[in-house]
Amino acid sequence: MTEPSHLAAIRESYDTVAADYTRLVKEPAELDPVSRAMLAAFAELAAPLGPVADLGCGPGKVTAHLAALGVPVCGVDVSPRMIELARTAYPELRFTVGSMTALDIADGELGGSLAYYTTHHTPPQWLPTVFAEFHRTLAPGGRLMLAGHVGNGEHLRPTRAYGDHPVSYESHLLPPDRIAELLHRAGLVVTTRVVQEPDGGVKRQAGTFLAYKPE
């Protein structure tokens, strides 16, 4: 099967910015109180249910944060360079290269999935495929946390990022209602939705969703 063009752009861009991204992006402990609380809530919900996958884990900072909260977690990312940095920083954890469009994870294997600031790079027409993978790989009762940039349908095409490196990925800022609808269509039940408005150094709205796969 031919790889979607957006995946190649995401991989190449994050391979390019990986070192500076790791240096510039906050540690989870430095996030705002709401973001930290949502991660803690997800950890409490998912930890007893089985293995958890941090999908789009980048350099592994959030993966390690969940592990410190007692979550049996591994990381998956489309960028080999990000995975290399994650393995170096957290050798006790498992990290693999992979894509959310076709996860190398068995049906019903996961007690939880985290997609933390990753799916906004996915073109809207591909989100049903990604969300179907979330549903497929979760066990009945398994938990999902999805967090990321939201908006009114803006389509952003940055040319440089993270240390002024060239990038070719794009961002799609969908309304929270649209994301919730797509999760519902994928068979997931949204239980919690939090929208944070821009504040201080944060330039865009952020949305966090907690959901589960019905028994």
C-alpha positions as CSV (number, residue, x, y, z in Angstrom):
1,M,0.0,0.0,0.0
2,T,1.3,3.5,-0.9
3,E,2.0,5.6,2.2
4,P,-0.1,8.7,2.6
5,S,1.9,11.8,1.7
6,H,1.2,13.5,5.0
7,L,3.0,10.7,6.9
8,A,6.2,11.3,4.9
9,A,6.0,15.0,5.6
10,I,5.5,14.4,9.3
11,R,8.3,11.9,9.5
12,E,10.8,14.1,7.6
13,S,9.9,17.2,9.5
14,Y,10.1,15.6,12.9
15,D,13.4,13.8,12.0
16,T,14.7,17.3,11.1
17,V,13.6,19.1,14.2
18,A,14.0,16.3,16.7
19,A,16.9,17.6,18.7
20,D,15.6,21.1,19.1
21,Y,12.1,19.9,19.7
22,T,13.4,17.8,22.6
23,R,15.2,20.8,24.0
24,L,12.4,23.3,23.5
25,V,9.2,21.4,24.5
26,K,8.3,21.5,28.1
27,E,8.6,18.6,30.5
28,P,5.2,17.3,31.5
29,A,5.8,18.5,35.1
30,E,6.1,22.0,33.7
31,L,2.7,21.9,31.9
32,D,-0.2,24.0,33.2
33,P,-2.3,22.5,36.1
34,V,-5.2,21.4,33.8
35,S,-3.0,19.5,31.4
36,R,-1.2,17.8,34.3
37,A,-4.5,16.9,35.9
38,M,-5.9,15.4,32.7
39,L,-2.8,13.3,32.2
40,A,-3.1,12.1,35.9
41,A,-6.8,11.3,35.4
42,F,-6.0,9.3,32.3
43,A,-3.2,7.4,34.1
44,E,-5.6,6.5,37.0
45,L,-8.3,5.3,34.5
46,A,-6.0,3.3,32.2
47,A,-3.3,1.9,34.4
48,P,-5.4,-1.0,35.8
49,L,-6.6,-2.1,32.4
50,G,-3.5,-3.4,30.7
51,P,-0.7,-2.0,28.5
52,V,-1.0,1.6,27.3
53,A,0.5,3.0,24.1
54,D,1.6,6.6,23.8
55,L,0.9,7.2,20.1
56,G,3.0,9.9,18.6
57,C,5.3,9.8,21.6
58,G,8.1,12.0,20.1
59,P,11.2,12.0,22.4
60,G,9.3,10.1,25.1
61,K,8.8,12.8,27.7
62,V,5.1,12.1,28.2
63,T,5.7,8.3,28.0
64,A,8.1,8.5,30.9
65,H,5.7,10.8,32.8
66,L,3.0,8.1,32.5
67,A,5.4,5.4,33.5
68,A,6.3,7.4,36.7
69,L,2.5,7.5,37.4
70,G,2.4,3.7,37.4
71,V,1.2,3.2,33.9
72,P,2.6,0.1,31.9
73,V,3.3,2.2,28.8
74,C,5.2,2.0,25.6
75,G,5.8,4.7,22.9
76,V,5.1,4.7,19.2
77,D,6.2,7.4,16.7
78,V,6.5,7.8,12.9
79,S,9.8,9.6,13.3
80,P,12.8,7.2,13.6
81,R,15.0,10.1,15.0
82,M,12.4,10.8,17.7
83,I,12.4,7.1,18.7
84,E,16.2,7.1,18.8
85,L,16.2,10.0,21.2
86,A,13.4,8.4,23.3
87,R,15.3,5.1,23.6
88,T,18.5,7.0,24.6
89,A,16.7,9.1,27.2
90,Y,14.5,6.3,28.7
91,P,16.3,2.9,28.0
92,E,14.0,1.2,30.5
93,L,10.9,1.9,28.3
94,R,9.9,0.3,25.0
95,F,9.7,2.6,21.9
96,T,8.9,1.5,18.3
97,V,8.6,3.3,15.0
98,G,5.0,3.1,13.7
99,S,2.1,5.0,12.2
100,M,-1.3,5.7,13.8
101,T,-2.9,4.9,10.4
102,A,-1.8,1.2,10.7
103,L,-0.6,0.3,14.1
104,D,1.4,-2.9,14.6
105,I,-0.7,-3.8,17.6
106,A,-3.2,-6.7,17.9
107,D,-6.9,-6.2,18.1
108,G,-8.0,-5.5,21.7
109,E,-4.4,-5.5,23.0
110,L,-4.4,-2.1,24.8
111,G,-6.0,-1.0,28.1
112,G,-5.3,2.6,27.0
113,S,-4.1,4.8,24.2
114,L,-2.8,8.4,24.5
115,A,-2.6,10.7,21.4
116,Y,-1.0,13.8,22.8
117,Y,-0.7,16.7,20.4
118,T,-0.3,14.5,17.4
119,T,-3.6,14.1,15.5
120,H,-3.8,17.7,14.4
121,H,-1.2,16.9,11.8
122,T,-3.6,14.3,10.2
123,P,-5.7,15.6,7.4
124,P,-9.4,15.4,8.4
125,Q,-10.2,12.8,5.7
126,W,-7.7,10.4,7.4
127,L,-9.0,10.9,11.0
128,P,-11.7,8.1,10.6
129,T,-8.9,5.7,9.7
130,V,-6.8,6.8,12.8
131,F,-9.7,6.7,15.1
132,A,-10.7,3.3,13.8
133,E,-7.2,2.1,14.7
134,F,-7.7,3.5,18.2
135,H,-10.9,1.6,18.5
136,R,-9.5,-1.6,17.0
137,T,-6.5,-1.8,19.3
138,L,-8.3,-1.0,22.6
139,A,-9.8,-3.8,24.7
140,P,-13.4,-3.5,25.6
141,G,-13.5,-0.9,28.4
142,G,-10.1,0.5,27.3
143,R,-9.5,4.2,27.7
144,L,-8.4,6.9,25.2
145,M,-7.0,10.3,25.9
146,L,-6.7,12.6,22.9
147,A,-5.3,16.1,23.3
148,G,-4.2,18.7,20.8
149,H,-4.8,22.0,19.1
150,V,-8.3,22.8,18.1
151,G,-9.9,25.7,16.2
152,N,-12.5,26.6,13.6
153,G,-11.2,24.6,10.8
154,E,-7.9,26.5,10.2
155,H,-5.4,24.8,7.9
156,L,-1.9,25.9,8.8
157,R,1.2,25.3,6.6
158,P,4.3,26.4,8.5
159,T,7.6,26.4,6.7
160,R,10.0,26.5,9.7
161,A,9.7,25.4,13.3
162,Y,11.6,24.4,16.5
163,G,15.0,26.0,16.1
164,D,14.0,27.5,12.7
165,H,14.4,24.2,10.8
166,P,12.5,23.7,7.6
167,V,9.3,21.6,8.0
168,S,6.6,20.4,5.5
169,Y,3.9,19.0,7.9
170,E,0.6,20.8,8.1
171,S,-1.9,21.3,10.9
172,H,-5.7,21.0,10.8
173,L,-7.4,22.8,13.7
174,L,-10.9,21.2,13.9
175,P,-13.7,22.3,16.2
176,P,-14.0,20.2,19.3
177,D,-17.5,19.2,18.3
178,R,-16.2,17.7,15.1
179,I,-13.5,15.7,16.9
180,A,-16.0,14.4,19.4
181,E,-18.3,13.4,16.5
182,L,-15.6,11.5,14.7
183,L,-14.6,9.7,17.9
184,H,-18.3,8.7,18.3
185,R,-18.5,7.5,14.7
186,A,-15.5,5.3,15.4
187,G,-17.4,3.6,18.2
188,L,-15.8,5.4,21.1
189,V,-17.8,7.0,23.9
190,V,-16.5,10.5,25.0
191,T,-16.9,11.0,28.7
192,T,-14.9,14.2,29.2
193,R,-14.2,17.2,27.0
194,V,-12.0,20.2,28.2
195,V,-11.3,23.2,26.0
196,Q,-8.5,25.6,27.1
197,E,-8.4,29.1,25.7
198,P,-5.2,30.8,24.7
199,D,-3.4,32.1,27.8
200,G,0.0,33.6,28.2
201,G,2.5,31.9,25.9
202,V,-0.2,29.6,24.5
203,K,-1.3,30.8,21.1
204,R,-4.1,28.4,20.3
205,Q,-7.1,26.7,21.8
206,A,-6.4,23.2,23.1
207,G,-8.9,20.4,23.4
208,T,-8.6,17.3,25.6
209,F,-11.0,14.3,25.3
210,L,-11.3,11.2,27.4
211,A,-13.2,8.3,25.9
212,Y,-13.6,4.6,26.2
213,K,-14.4,1.6,24.0
214,P,-17.8,0.1,25.1
215,E,-17.8,-3.4,26.6
